[in-house]
Each structure stands twice: as C-alpha cells, then as structure tokens.
Amino acid sequence: MLKKYLRINTILAIFMISISNAQTPSTPYAAFVTVSIAELVGDPMQKLKPGISAAQSYKEIPLDLPFGEKKTNPFPLCPRVHQLLFNEKVMVLDERGDEARVTIPNLFFVIAGQKTPQCTYWMLKQNLFPLAALDPEMQNKIPKAISFTDKKIDNTHTISLIYPVTDPVTGLTFSAGTRFVYDPVQTTKKDYLAYAYDARTLSMQKIGLPKKYCMPLRTTDNAQKIKQFVSLLHAWAHLKNGSIAYVWGGRSFTTKKNSVLLRQITNEQEQYCIPDQHPGPKSGFDCTSLVSTAAQLCEIPYFFKNSTTVSSSLRPLQKNESLENGDIVLITKPNHVMVVSDVKKNKLIEARTLAHGYGKVHEIPIGEEFQDMNTYTDLLTAYHQQQPVNRLRKNGSIIAKIQIKLFKLASVWE
C-alpha cells in the first residue's frame, strides 16, 4: 500500500512540475512531442477561428486547400504549415491559452528578399511535455534533436522508422520519420528495443520496433546516402495496397489508405477528405516535407522547409554537369519541388495535390508532368535555354506555363 501511495505521489509531483513549467510563458523552456503527429500553424488558432476551442480548431484542419479558391488568402481555410512527430524537441517561447509558440530545430525557411532563418510556429500545448519534468536518465532516452545549426545529421544511438508502426504499449501509431533511442544490448535479430515516453502514465516504456520498418545501417559515403534517399522515395511511391496522401503542410506517414472522397464546402469550393481518417492530425506529405523527411532519414543535411529556401541553399545545375538521380526539380507560381528518381527511364517522384488529379505521393514519367518534355534531355534543354514549359494535370490539361529550375542535391555538402 505504501509503495502504491509513493508511486501516485511521484506521478502527481511530476505532473505538477509540468503544470508549473507550462505556466511560465516569460521563461522559454525545452519540451518534446508526446503524440504521433502534432499540427503546426503560423498564427494562433484563437486568432484564426475565434469562438472555437483551440483543440477543436486543430482537429478540423482539412487535408488540403480548397480547389479553385478565389479568395486572396485561402490559407485560413487550411492553416496547417507543418507537422511534428513523436519525440521531436522544441523550444517553447510563449503560451496563449491552450496554444504554445515554438521554434523547431530541424527545418527552416526564408522569406524572399531576406536571409534570416525562420522556424517559429504555434501548436497545442497538450501535445508537449517539458523536458525539465523528466529526470536526467529519462531525458537521455529522448533522441538528440536534428538541428540545422549543426549542418550535419548524426543518428548515432538512435533508430528511425521508415514505415509506420502501431505500438500496443503506448497505444500510438508512430509515423515514418519518428526517431527513438534504443538499447543495443536488448535488441534482437528482428526487433529494436527502444524507449517511448507514455504521456498517459507519465512513464518511460520499453517498446519493440521491427527492424524491417526501420532505417537500414548507416553509411558515411555521401553518394550512397543519395542512393538510399532515392530508394526510400521509390518505396514510398510504390506501396502495396494503397498510397501516401498529399496533405498541405503534411510531414507524416501513419497510414497508406488513400480512398479519396470529394465534397462541397460552404464557399462552393471543392475540397477532399479521406473517409476512414478520424478527426485530428492528417497523415501525409506535401512536396517539400516529402523530400526533407526522406533526406534526413538518410542523414543528408537537407533542412529546407520551402522552395524559396531550396533556391537559396542548393547550387543550381551547371552546363558542364550531368543530371543525376536525387537531384531536385523546382518550379514556381505555384511553388513545387520534385525529385529526379530515374534519369534513364525519365521519371520523377513528387507529392501532388488532388487539385491536379492525383492527391498522393507517386512516381510518374516527366512527360506526364510537363508538356512535350518526354526525356530529361528535353528538360535539360529547356532549363539551360530558360524556355518556359507547360505543366499538366492528370487529365492532360495545362495548369500554367512555368520555368524549370534544377539543383544538385549533393551541393548540401559543399
């Protein structure tokens, strides 16, 4: 009875510490994510949707922007700009009601005409737990954060999922991209023994993660890292019995069910949803997060949140250089990032909105992306001669005339 009493009091003490930390917005503090997927927005939801609880507002964020939106600013209709995954660390700068303003360490974006890295968002406080509320031993079981200030990625002592895993101990389905500290001594031939903080019991749990769903052995060779990157994207683009949905601002993969349903919303614009996805964080990638997630899993120091950042951070392909698998294809108006997946077979991989007829991560011939561009030789000619090309929808109709930009992925190490 005494042991039970002490355990309850210990849990209460930890809980009170976390509450105490959460009530000091004037003092920034480190925290980590305790849910599978946490939605991030640019402005507080209390500002975007006054009169609705923050928790409900986050649950109602749709998969994508409405189709054919005519308003000058459609983003309040789908305010998601990013997602965080379980175990990721943030710095809490401020709190407002049920929301927290945080900075994230592993990705940044720049605004056109500026050089200062931006990495600040708003999210629900309930999805975070203060690091200081854990004892030092427990803190060591939260993975070291990937940081763009380090200019490298070191996953020593950590494992990363490349496919989703549902864990019966914590009751969570962890997304691909989730990182864990693991115990090499207790790891078996089939499973890693990893650590996961259970917010329900305020305790650190030992969980098993199948090795076949985790990132393979690390390599120090940069060319091999790029090969792993392309192979991972190829695997995601060719899943059996399903696909990864396109999600505006999405950076997660917890389900491959992608049965898409169109529906009407109040402003008479079309929007899509996945019927079997429950209210709450949506699983899927947008174009830039698809690239950054796969790259960081392969320890490629790619920290770029948007296409403007890609343009200012990677080196453009030169006339004397060959286009290689893994290189980046970028277009503007609207901004979009793609990856060269097979130079010989003239294919690329992207996460593409349903507004263009797709709504998923896929691999397609470049001739289905750009009119009259059937080979990468055609694309290179248009690029070097700065010729505009027509971008196509799935049905073959023209979206817009755009300019092609090509970047060397290997330039992240230069």
C-alpha positions in Angstrom: 0.0 0.0 0.0 2.9 2.3 0.9 4.6 1.7 -2.4 1.4 2.4 -4.3 1.0 5.6 -2.3 4.5 6.8 -3.1 4.1 5.9 -6.8 0.9 8.0 -7.0 2.6 10.9 -5.3 5.6 10.7 -7.6 3.3 10.9 -10.6 1.4 13.8 -9.1 4.7 15.6 -8.4 5.9 15.2 -12.0 2.5 16.3 -13.3 2.6 19.4 -11.0 6.1 20.2 -12.2 4.9 20.1 -15.8 2.0 22.3 -15.0 4.3 24.8 -13.2 6.6 24.9 -16.2 3.7 25.4 -18.6 2.5 28.4 -16.6 5.7 30.4 -17.1 5.5 31.9 -20.6 8.1 34.6 -19.8 10.7 31.8 -19.4 11.4 29.8 -22.6 11.7 26.0 -21.9 12.6 22.9 -23.8 9.9 20.4 -24.5 9.2 17.3 -26.6 6.2 15.9 -28.5 4.2 13.2 -26.9 1.7 12.4 -29.7 2.2 10.6 -33.0 1.5 13.8 -35.1 1.2 17.4 -33.9 -0.3 20.0 -36.3 1.5 23.4 -36.5 0.1 26.7 -37.8 1.5 30.1 -38.5 -0.8 32.1 -36.2 -2.7 31.1 -33.1 -5.9 29.3 -33.9 -7.6 31.5 -31.4 -6.9 34.4 -33.8 -7.8 32.4 -37.0 -11.0 30.9 -35.5 -12.3 33.0 -32.6 -15.1 31.5 -30.6 -14.0 27.9 -31.3 -11.8 26.0 -28.8 -8.2 25.6 -29.9 -8.4 21.8 -29.6 -11.4 21.7 -31.9 -9.9 24.1 -34.4 -6.8 21.9 -34.8 -8.9 18.8 -35.2 -10.9 20.4 -38.0 -7.8 21.3 -40.2 -8.5 19.7 -43.6 -6.2 17.7 -45.8 -5.6 20.5 -48.4 -6.6 23.9 -49.6 -10.0 24.1 -51.3 -9.9 23.6 -55.0 -10.2 26.7 -57.2 -10.1 29.0 -54.2 -10.8 32.6 -55.4 -10.1 34.4 -52.1 -6.9 36.4 -52.0 -5.8 34.5 -48.9 -7.2 30.9 -48.8 -4.8 29.7 -46.1 -7.1 30.3 -43.1 -9.2 27.5 -44.6 -6.3 25.1 -44.2 -3.9 26.8 -41.8 -1.5 23.9 -41.4 2.1 24.8 -42.3 4.0 21.9 -40.7 3.8 18.8 -38.5 5.9 17.5 -35.7 6.4 13.8 -34.8 6.6 11.9 -31.6 9.9 12.6 -29.6 10.8 15.7 -31.5 12.1 18.6 -29.4 11.1 22.2 -29.5 11.8 25.4 -27.6 8.6 26.9 -26.1 8.8 30.7 -26.4 5.4 31.8 -25.4 1.9 30.5 -24.4 -1.5 31.8 -25.2 -4.4 29.9 -23.7 -4.2 26.3 -24.9 -1.5 27.1 -27.5 2.2 27.4 -27.4 4.6 29.3 -29.7 7.6 27.1 -30.5 10.8 27.0 -32.5 11.8 23.8 -34.2 15.4 22.9 -34.8 15.5 20.6 -37.9 14.0 22.7 -40.6 13.9 26.4 -41.5 12.5 28.6 -44.2 13.5 32.0 -45.6 11.2 34.7 -46.9 12.0 36.1 -50.4 14.4 39.0 -50.0 15.5 38.0 -46.5 18.3 35.8 -45.2 17.2 35.2 -41.5 16.1 31.6 -41.0 12.5 31.3 -39.8 11.4 28.3 -37.7 8.6 29.5 -35.4 5.1 28.1 -35.2 2.0 27.7 -33.0 0.7 24.3 -31.7 -1.4 22.8 -28.9 0.3 22.8 -25.6 -1.3 19.5 -24.7 0.9 17.8 -27.3 4.1 18.8 -25.5 5.8 17.8 -22.2 8.6 19.8 -20.6 12.0 18.1 -20.7 12.8 19.5 -17.2 9.9 17.5 -15.8 11.9 14.3 -16.6 14.8 13.1 -14.5 18.2 13.1 -16.3 18.1 9.4 -17.0 14.7 9.7 -18.7 15.9 12.8 -20.6 18.7 10.7 -22.2 16.1 8.4 -23.6 14.7 11.2 -25.8 16.6 11.4 -29.1 19.0 14.3 -29.6 17.3 16.8 -31.9 18.4 17.2 -35.5 19.5 20.9 -35.9 20.2 22.9 -39.0 22.7 24.9 -37.0 24.9 21.8 -36.8 24.9 21.5 -40.6 25.1 17.7 -40.3 22.9 14.8 -39.2 24.2 12.2 -36.7 21.8 9.4 -35.8 24.2 7.6 -33.5 22.4 5.8 -30.7 19.0 6.3 -32.5 16.8 4.4 -34.9 14.3 5.9 -37.3 11.1 4.4 -38.7 10.7 4.4 -42.5 7.2 2.8 -42.2 4.5 3.3 -39.6 4.4 1.1 -36.5 1.5 0.7 -34.1 2.7 0.1 -30.6 0.4 -1.8 -28.2 2.3 -0.5 -25.1 1.7 3.3 -25.6 -1.3 2.8 -27.9 0.2 5.1 -30.5 0.8 4.6 -34.2 4.2 6.1 -34.9 4.8 7.8 -38.2 7.7 7.1 -40.6 10.4 9.6 -39.7 9.9 9.1 -35.9 13.2 8.7 -34.1 14.0 6.7 -30.9 16.8 6.0 -28.6 17.4 2.2 -28.5 19.2 -0.3 -26.3 21.7 -2.3 -28.4 22.1 -4.9 -25.6 18.4 -5.9 -25.5 17.9 -5.6 -29.3 17.2 -8.9 -31.1 17.7 -10.1 -34.7 14.2 -9.0 -35.6 13.4 -6.1 -33.2 15.0 -3.0 -31.8 14.3 -2.4 -28.1 13.5 1.3 -27.9 12.2 3.8 -25.4 9.0 5.8 -25.6 7.5 8.2 -23.1 3.9 7.3 -22.3 2.0 10.6 -21.5 -0.9 8.6 -20.1 1.1 7.0 -17.3 3.9 9.6 -17.2 6.5 6.9 -17.5 9.2 5.8 -19.9 8.2 2.5 -21.6 10.3 -0.1 -23.4 8.8 -1.0 -26.8 9.8 -3.3 -29.7 10.2 -1.9 -33.2 10.6 -4.3 -36.1 13.9 -3.8 -37.9 12.2 -4.2 -41.3 10.3 -1.0 -40.6 13.4 0.9 -39.6 16.2 2.7 -41.5 18.9 0.3 -42.5 22.5 0.6 -41.4 24.1 4.0 -41.6 26.7 4.8 -44.3 29.3 7.5 -44.3 29.5 7.7 -48.1 27.6 10.7 -49.5 26.8 9.1 -52.8 25.4 6.0 -51.1 23.2 8.3 -48.9 21.7 9.8 -52.1 21.0 6.3 -53.4 19.3 5.4 -50.1 17.3 8.6 -50.4 16.0 7.7 -53.9 15.3 4.1 -52.9 13.3 5.2 -49.9 11.2 7.7 -52.0 10.7 4.9 -54.6 9.4 2.6 -51.9 7.0 5.2 -50.6 5.8 6.0 -54.1 5.0 2.3 -54.8 3.3 1.0 -51.6 1.3 -2.2 -51.9 -2.5 -1.8 -51.4 -2.5 2.0 -51.0 -0.6 5.2 -51.2 0.5 8.1 -49.0 -1.9 11.0 -49.3 -0.9 14.5 -50.2 -1.5 16.8 -47.2 -1.0 20.5 -47.3 1.8 21.2 -44.7 1.9 17.4 -44.0 5.0 15.7 -42.8 3.8 12.2 -41.7 3.1 8.7 -42.8 0.9 6.7 -40.4 -1.5 5.1 -43.0 -1.4 4.1 -46.6 -5.2 4.1 -47.0 -6.0 6.8 -49.5 -9.6 6.4 -50.6 -10.4 9.9 -51.6 -13.9 11.5 -51.5 -14.8 14.9 -52.9 -17.2 17.1 -51.1 -18.6 20.6 -51.2 -17.9 23.2 -48.6 -19.8 26.4 -47.7 -17.9 28.8 -50.1 -18.8 26.4 -53.0 -15.2 25.3 -53.4 -14.3 21.6 -53.7 -12.2 20.0 -51.0 -11.2 16.4 -50.4 -11.1 14.2 -47.4 -10.2 10.5 -46.6 -13.4 8.9 -45.2 -11.5 6.5 -42.9 -9.3 9.1 -41.3 -10.7 10.3 -37.9 -10.8 14.0 -36.9 -7.4 15.2 -35.9 -3.9 15.3 -37.4 -3.9 14.2 -41.1 -1.3 11.7 -42.3 0.5 12.6 -45.5 3.2 14.7 -47.1 3.4 17.9 -49.0 6.0 18.3 -51.7 8.8 19.8 -49.6 8.3 17.7 -46.5 8.4 14.5 -48.6 11.9 15.5 -49.7 13.2 16.7 -46.3 11.9 13.7 -44.4 13.4 11.2 -46.7 16.7 13.1 -46.9 17.1 13.5 -43.1 16.3 9.8 -42.6 19.3 9.1 -44.9 21.5 11.6 -42.9 21.5 14.1 -45.8 21.8 17.6 -44.3 18.7 18.9 -46.0 17.0 21.4 -43.7 14.8 23.4 -46.2 11.2 23.9 -45.4 10.0 25.6 -48.6 11.0 26.1 -52.3 12.4 29.6 -51.6 14.8 28.1 -49.1 15.8 25.4 -51.6 16.6 28.0 -54.3 18.8 30.0 -51.9 20.5 26.9 -50.3 21.3 24.4 -53.1 23.5 25.0 -56.0 21.9 25.2 -59.5 22.9 22.6 -62.1 25.7 23.9 -64.3 26.1 23.4 -68.0 29.0 21.1 -67.6 27.2 18.9 -65.0 25.1 15.8 -65.5 21.6 15.5 -64.0 21.6 12.6 -61.5 19.1 10.6 -59.5 18.2 12.5 -56.4 18.7 16.0 -57.9 15.9 18.5 -57.3 13.4 19.9 -59.9 11.8 23.1 -58.8 9.1 25.3 -60.3 7.4 28.5 -59.1 3.9 30.0 -59.4 2.8 27.8 -57.8 5.9 26.6 -56.0 6.6 22.9 -56.2 9.5 20.5 -55.5 10.1 17.2 -57.2 13.0 14.6 -57.2 14.7 13.1 -60.2 14.1 9.4 -59.5 15.2 7.6 -62.7 17.3 9.5 -65.3 17.4 6.6 -67.7 13.6 6.0 -67.6 12.8 9.7 -67.4 10.8 9.5 -64.1 10.3 11.8 -61.1 8.8 11.4 -57.6 6.6 14.0 -56.0 3.7 14.6 -53.5 1.0 16.1 -55.7 -2.3 17.7 -54.8 -5.7 16.2 -55.8 -6.5 19.6 -57.4 -4.2 18.3 -60.2 -5.9 14.9 -60.3 -3.5 12.9 -58.0 -3.6 13.6 -54.2 -0.8 11.3 -53.3 2.9 10.5 -53.4 3.8 8.9 -56.7 6.4 8.3 -59.4 5.4 9.4 -63.0 7.2 9.9 -66.3 8.2 13.6 -66.8 6.1 13.7 -70.0 3.0 13.4 -67.8 4.3 16.4 -65.7 5.4 18.7 -68.4 4.0 19.0 -71.9 6.4 17.9 -74.7 9.1 17.0 -72.2 9.4 13.3 -72.8 13.1 12.9 -71.7 15.4 14.5 -69.3 17.4 15.7 -72.3 14.3 17.7 -73.3 14.1 19.1 -69.8 17.8 20.0 -69.7 17.5 21.9 -72.9 14.5 23.9 -71.6 16.4 24.6 -68.4 19.7 25.7 -70.0 17.9 27.8 -72.6 15.5 29.2 -70.0 12.5 28.1 -72.1 9.1 28.1 -70.3 7.2 24.8 -70.3 3.6 23.8 -69.8 2.8 21.9 -66.6 0.0 19.4 -66.9 -2.8 18.0 -64.8 -3.5 14.2 -64.7 -6.1 14.6 -67.4 -3.6 16.3 -69.7 -4.9 19.8 -69.4 -2.5 22.7 -68.9 -2.1 24.2 -65.4 0.3 27.0 -66.3 3.4 27.9 -68.2 6.3 27.7 -65.8 10.1 28.0 -65.6 12.2 24.9 -64.7 14.9 25.1 -62.1 17.3 22.2 -61.4 19.5 21.8 -58.3 22.2 19.4 -57.3 21.3 17.5 -54.1 25.0 16.8 -53.4 25.6 20.5 -53.0 24.3 20.3 -49.4 27.8 19.1 -48.5 29.7 21.9 -50.4 
